[in-house]
Amino acid sequence: MGYAGSSTAGKVVVITGGGTGIGAAIAERYAAEGAHVVVVGRRREPLERVANAIGALAVEADAADAESAKRAVAEVLARHGRLDVLVANAGGHGFAAVGDTDDAAWEAAMRANLTTAFVMARESLPALIESKGQIVVISSLAGLFAGPSVAGYTVGKHALIGLTRTLARDYGRHGVRVNAVCPGWVQTPMADEEMDEFAKHAGFDGGREAGYAAVTADVPLRRAAAPAEIASIVRFLGSGESSYMTGSVIVADGGAHVVDLPTIAFEHAGM
């Protein structure tokens, strides 16, 4: 017995931040299953690189700007006539403690991590209501916990979970489902740069790989995720196979969230 609407073939899927990392992997996964993929972002070159590789449509737009987002949605509807899945993946900024975050940096963090999802969801809702579609919000493990000196990023990612829940609450009656994914460390170009800097600062001989090994040393699976692993979860949430799920927050962090921090010292001591 199949699931109603479980196939993603023929679905129109819009992915913000679709030019690199997790967004590009999500685009590749949907395209491989026959979906009509649209990658949205502010930088045309990476968007076109992804679009050309998988046969997608590249739309250069600022997801945090209402007029730009409206134009992007209008272009999708003009091209495909419908919109079935929005993946709100755009993010970044906010890597400092509160005391070191000025107003401009705070605004940039909220714009990148929260406003992009809010505005794009708002502008997509009429089409999603018509198709009884799905929104998948990419938050982060930082949406559940706080890392050191990442105030804007942490607050923005926490707020995305609130956005997911309020959208699910208000639009479930219209047939729109909204769920969030909270990845831990994922081997993306952005994370690679962080690991390069971390390894250099820490004096690791193994460079980037030593950095990843260090940050996942106390994660049960002892590794970072590949972008394709996160894409598979997004594909599930953006299909009929998750037909009774809305307002859910899926954690994909290799088990990091189950670790009791005060007991790590005991494990390191061999107890």
C-alpha positions in Angstrom: 0.0 0.0 0.0 1.5 3.3 -1.0 1.3 6.7 0.7 -0.9 9.3 -0.9 1.3 11.7 -2.7 4.5 10.0 -1.6 6.3 10.4 -4.9 8.1 13.7 -5.4 8.2 13.2 -9.2 6.6 16.2 -10.9 6.5 18.3 -7.7 7.7 21.8 -7.8 10.3 22.3 -5.1 11.8 25.7 -4.2 15.0 25.8 -2.1 16.4 29.0 -0.7 20.2 29.0 -0.2 20.2 26.4 -2.9 23.6 27.2 -4.4 25.9 25.5 -1.9 26.1 22.9 0.9 22.9 21.4 2.3 20.7 23.4 -0.1 22.6 22.1 -3.1 22.4 18.5 -1.8 18.6 18.9 -1.3 18.2 20.2 -4.8 20.2 17.2 -6.2 18.1 14.8 -4.2 14.8 16.1 -5.4 15.9 16.5 -9.0 17.1 12.8 -9.0 13.5 11.8 -8.2 12.0 13.8 -11.0 10.9 16.9 -9.2 11.0 20.4 -10.8 13.6 22.1 -8.7 14.1 25.8 -8.3 17.2 27.1 -6.4 17.0 30.6 -5.0 19.8 32.7 -3.7 21.6 36.0 -3.9 24.6 34.8 -5.8 23.9 33.8 -9.4 27.1 31.9 -10.1 26.7 29.0 -7.5 23.0 28.9 -8.3 23.6 28.4 -12.0 26.3 25.8 -11.3 23.8 23.7 -9.3 21.0 24.3 -11.8 23.1 23.4 -14.8 24.2 20.2 -13.1 20.8 18.9 -12.2 18.5 20.6 -14.8 16.9 23.0 -12.3 15.8 26.7 -12.6 18.1 29.3 -10.9 16.4 32.3 -9.5 18.5 35.1 -8.2 16.6 36.7 -5.3 17.0 38.0 -1.7 14.6 35.8 0.3 14.5 38.3 3.1 13.2 41.1 0.9 9.5 41.0 0.3 9.5 42.4 -3.3 12.4 40.1 -4.3 10.7 37.1 -2.7 7.4 38.0 -4.5 9.2 38.1 -7.8 10.8 34.8 -7.2 7.5 33.1 -6.4 5.9 34.7 -9.4 8.7 33.4 -11.6 8.2 29.9 -10.2 4.5 30.0 -10.9 5.0 31.5 -14.4 7.4 28.6 -15.2 5.7 25.7 -13.5 2.2 26.8 -12.6 2.3 25.6 -9.0 4.5 25.4 -5.9 4.5 22.2 -3.8 7.4 22.3 -1.4 9.4 25.3 0.0 12.7 24.4 1.7 13.7 27.4 3.8 17.4 26.7 4.0 19.1 30.2 3.7 21.1 31.2 6.7 24.4 32.4 8.2 25.8 35.4 10.2 25.7 35.9 13.9 29.0 34.5 15.1 29.8 36.6 18.2 28.8 36.9 21.8 26.0 39.4 22.8 28.5 41.9 24.2 30.4 41.8 20.9 27.4 42.1 18.6 26.5 45.6 17.5 23.1 46.6 16.1 24.1 46.1 12.5 25.5 42.6 13.1 22.3 41.7 15.1 20.1 42.8 12.2 22.2 40.9 9.7 21.9 37.7 11.8 18.2 38.0 12.1 17.8 38.8 8.5 19.9 35.9 7.3 18.6 33.2 9.7 15.0 34.2 10.4 13.6 36.8 8.0 14.6 34.8 5.0 12.4 31.9 6.1 9.5 34.2 7.3 9.3 36.3 4.2 9.7 33.4 1.7 7.1 31.4 3.6 4.6 34.3 3.7 5.0 35.0 0.0 4.7 31.2 -0.9 1.6 30.5 1.3 -1.1 31.2 -1.3 0.4 28.8 -3.7 1.2 26.2 -1.0 -2.4 26.4 0.2 -3.6 25.8 -3.3 -1.4 22.7 -3.7 -1.7 21.6 0.0 2.0 21.7 0.0 4.8 21.5 2.6 7.4 23.8 4.1 10.6 22.4 5.5 12.6 24.8 7.6 16.3 24.2 8.1 17.2 25.2 11.6 20.2 23.8 13.4 21.3 22.1 16.6 21.9 25.8 17.5 18.1 26.0 17.5 18.0 23.8 20.6 21.3 24.6 22.4 23.7 27.5 22.7 27.3 27.3 21.4 30.1 29.7 22.4 29.9 33.2 21.0 27.2 32.6 18.4 24.5 34.8 19.8 22.8 36.0 16.6 23.0 32.6 14.9 21.6 30.8 18.0 18.7 33.2 18.6 17.8 33.1 14.9 17.9 29.3 14.7 15.8 29.0 17.9 13.3 31.5 16.4 13.0 29.3 13.3 11.5 26.5 15.5 8.9 29.0 16.7 8.2 30.0 13.1 7.7 26.3 12.2 5.2 25.8 15.0 3.2 28.9 14.4 3.0 28.1 10.6 1.9 24.5 11.4 -0.7 25.7 13.9 -2.3 28.3 11.6 -2.1 26.6 8.2 -2.6 22.9 9.0 -6.3 23.5 8.5 -5.5 24.6 5.0 -3.6 21.4 4.3 -0.2 22.9 4.5 2.4 20.9 6.6 5.4 22.6 8.1 8.3 20.8 9.8 11.9 21.7 10.8 15.2 19.9 10.7 18.0 20.6 13.1 21.3 19.3 11.8 24.5 19.1 13.8 27.9 19.3 12.1 27.6 18.8 8.3 30.5 18.8 6.0 29.7 21.8 3.9 32.0 24.5 2.4 31.0 26.8 5.3 31.8 24.2 7.9 35.0 23.3 6.1 36.2 26.9 6.4 35.4 26.8 10.2 37.3 23.5 10.6 40.3 25.0 8.7 40.4 27.9 11.0 39.7 25.8 14.1 42.5 23.3 13.2 45.0 26.1 12.6 44.1 27.8 15.9 44.3 24.6 17.8 47.5 23.5 16.2 46.2 20.3 14.8 48.6 18.5 12.4 45.7 16.8 10.6 44.1 20.1 9.4 40.4 20.1 8.5 39.8 16.4 9.2 41.4 16.7 12.6 39.1 19.6 13.3 36.0 17.5 12.4 37.3 14.7 14.5 37.7 17.0 17.5 34.3 18.6 17.3 32.6 15.2 17.0 34.8 13.3 19.5 31.9 13.2 22.0 29.1 12.7 19.4 27.9 9.1 19.5 28.4 8.5 15.8 31.8 10.2 16.0 31.5 12.0 12.7 29.9 14.9 10.9 27.0 14.3 8.4 27.3 14.4 4.7 24.9 17.0 3.1 23.1 14.1 1.3 22.1 12.6 4.7 20.3 15.8 5.6 18.8 16.0 2.1 17.2 12.6 2.6 15.4 13.8 5.8 14.2 16.9 4.0 12.9 14.8 1.1 10.9 12.7 3.5 9.3 15.7 5.2 8.6 17.3 1.8 6.7 14.2 0.5 3.5 12.3 1.3 5.5 9.8 3.3 5.4 12.2 6.2 1.7 12.9 5.7 0.7 13.1 9.4 3.6 15.1 10.5 3.4 18.9 11.0 5.0 21.1 13.6 7.7 18.5 14.2 11.4 19.2 14.9 13.7 16.5 13.6 17.2 16.4 15.1 19.9 15.0 12.8 23.1 15.4 14.8 24.7 12.0 15.1 23.3 11.7 18.6 24.9 14.8 20.0 21.7 15.9 21.8 21.5 12.8 23.9 24.9 13.2 25.5 24.9 14.3 29.1 27.6 16.9 29.2 28.6 16.6 32.9 29.4 12.9 32.3 31.8 13.5 29.4 34.7 13.9 31.9 34.0 10.4 33.3 34.2 8.9 29.8 37.5 10.7 29.0 38.9 9.3 32.3 38.0 5.8 31.2 35.4 5.3 33.9 
